[in-house]
Amino acid sequence: MDARQAVLKYAKSHEWVDLQGNVATIGITDFAVKELTDLVYVDLPAPGKTLAVGQPFGVIESVKAVSDLYAPVSGEVIEANKHVQNDVTKIADDPLGAGWLIKVRMPAGATLDHLLSRDAYEQAATAGH
C-alpha cells in the first residue's frame, strides 16, 4: 500500500475520499475498477448539486454492468472531473489519482469518522467475494 492509499478513507460501496480542509475529493477504488472491468461511461452531477451520505450521485458503466455511485460524504458538489467524463479510461488508469470523480464542499464540522481505513475496506471488500 502506498502512502496515498493510507490517508484516504473508504466507503463499503467502493468510493474513496481525500479530505483537504472542507473539500472532499471522491473517486472509486482500484478494487471497484477491477471488478467492473472495461469502463465505457460515467455520469457525474453538475456543480451545485447537494449530496447526502449514501445517496446515489452518478452512474458508472462498464461492458459488464451499470453501477450507481454513492456519496460517501454530505455536501455540495463544487466540481466534476471533465477529463474522466471525456475519457473514462482515465478512471481505470489512475483510480486513486487523476481518475477522481467529484469534489464536494462538506459542511463545517463534518468528519470522515463513518468511513473505513484502507485495511478495513480491503477486509470488507474481499469478504463480499
C-alpha positions as CSV (number, residue, x, y, z in Angstrom):
1,M,0.0,0.0,0.0
2,D,1.4,3.4,-0.9
3,A,1.2,6.4,1.4
4,R,-1.7,8.0,-0.6
5,Q,-3.8,4.9,0.0
6,A,-3.1,5.1,3.7
7,V,-4.5,8.6,4.1
8,L,-7.6,8.1,2.0
9,K,-10.9,7.0,3.7
10,Y,-13.2,4.4,2.1
11,A,-16.9,3.6,1.9
12,K,-18.1,0.0,1.7
13,S,-19.8,1.0,-1.6
14,H,-16.2,1.3,-3.1
15,E,-15.7,5.1,-3.1
16,W,-12.7,6.8,-1.6
17,V,-12.4,10.2,-0.1
18,D,-9.4,12.6,0.2
19,L,-10.3,15.5,2.5
20,Q,-8.3,18.7,2.2
21,G,-9.8,21.4,4.5
22,N,-13.5,21.1,3.9
23,V,-13.2,19.8,0.3
24,A,-13.6,16.1,-0.2
25,T,-12.3,14.7,-3.5
26,I,-14.2,11.4,-4.3
27,G,-13.4,8.6,-6.6
28,I,-13.9,4.9,-6.9
29,T,-11.4,2.3,-5.6
30,D,-8.9,0.3,-7.6
31,F,-10.8,-2.8,-6.3
32,A,-14.1,-1.4,-7.9
33,V,-12.3,-0.7,-11.2
34,K,-11.0,-4.3,-11.3
35,E,-14.5,-5.7,-10.6
36,L,-16.2,-3.5,-13.2
37,T,-13.5,-4.3,-15.9
38,D,-13.8,-2.3,-19.1
39,L,-15.3,1.1,-18.3
40,V,-17.3,2.7,-21.0
41,Y,-19.2,5.7,-19.4
42,V,-19.6,7.8,-16.3
43,D,-22.4,10.2,-15.5
44,L,-21.5,12.8,-12.8
45,P,-23.5,15.5,-11.1
46,A,-23.2,19.2,-12.0
47,P,-21.7,21.7,-9.6
48,G,-24.3,23.0,-7.1
49,K,-26.0,19.6,-6.5
50,T,-26.3,18.8,-2.8
51,L,-25.5,15.3,-1.7
52,A,-26.3,13.3,1.4
53,V,-24.2,10.3,2.7
54,G,-25.4,7.1,0.9
55,Q,-27.3,9.0,-1.8
56,P,-26.5,8.0,-5.4
57,F,-24.7,10.8,-7.1
58,G,-23.9,9.3,-10.5
59,V,-23.5,6.1,-12.6
60,I,-20.5,4.3,-13.9
61,E,-21.0,1.8,-16.7
62,S,-18.7,-1.0,-17.9
63,V,-19.2,-3.6,-20.6
64,K,-20.3,-5.9,-17.8
65,A,-22.6,-3.7,-15.6
66,V,-24.1,-0.3,-14.7
67,S,-23.4,0.7,-11.1
68,D,-24.6,3.6,-9.0
69,L,-22.0,5.8,-7.4
70,Y,-22.8,6.6,-3.7
71,A,-21.9,9.8,-1.9
72,P,-19.5,8.9,1.0
73,V,-20.0,12.4,2.4
74,S,-22.6,15.1,2.5
75,G,-22.2,18.5,1.0
76,E,-22.3,20.5,-2.2
77,V,-20.7,19.3,-5.5
78,I,-18.2,22.0,-6.5
79,E,-16.5,20.3,-9.4
80,A,-16.9,17.2,-11.6
81,N,-13.9,15.8,-13.3
82,K,-14.4,16.7,-17.0
83,H,-11.4,14.7,-18.0
84,V,-12.9,11.4,-16.9
85,Q,-16.3,12.3,-18.5
86,N,-14.5,12.8,-21.8
87,D,-12.2,9.7,-21.4
88,V,-13.5,7.2,-18.9
89,T,-10.2,5.1,-19.3
90,K,-8.6,7.7,-17.0
91,I,-10.5,6.2,-14.1
92,A,-9.1,2.7,-14.8
93,D,-5.6,4.1,-15.4
94,D,-5.4,6.0,-12.1
95,P,-8.4,5.4,-9.9
96,L,-6.8,6.9,-6.8
97,G,-5.4,10.0,-8.5
98,A,-6.2,11.6,-11.9
99,G,-9.3,9.4,-12.1
100,W,-11.1,11.2,-9.3
101,L,-14.8,11.9,-10.0
102,I,-16.1,14.8,-8.0
103,K,-15.2,17.4,-5.4
104,V,-17.6,18.2,-2.6
105,R,-17.6,21.1,-0.1
106,M,-18.5,19.5,3.2
107,P,-20.4,21.4,5.9
108,A,-18.4,22.9,8.8
109,G,-17.7,20.3,11.5
110,A,-18.3,17.3,9.2
111,T,-15.9,14.4,9.6
112,L,-14.9,11.2,7.9
113,D,-15.4,9.1,11.1
114,H,-18.1,7.0,9.4
115,L,-15.7,5.8,6.7
116,L,-13.1,2.9,6.7
117,S,-9.4,2.8,6.7
118,R,-7.7,1.1,3.8
119,D,-7.2,-2.2,5.7
120,A,-10.8,-2.3,7.0
121,Y,-12.1,-1.5,3.4
122,E,-10.0,-4.3,1.9
123,Q,-11.3,-6.8,4.5
124,A,-14.9,-5.7,3.8
125,A,-14.4,-5.8,0.0
126,T,-12.8,-9.2,-0.1
127,A,-15.3,-10.7,2.4
128,G,-18.0,-10.0,-0.1
129,H,-16.4,-12.4,-2.6
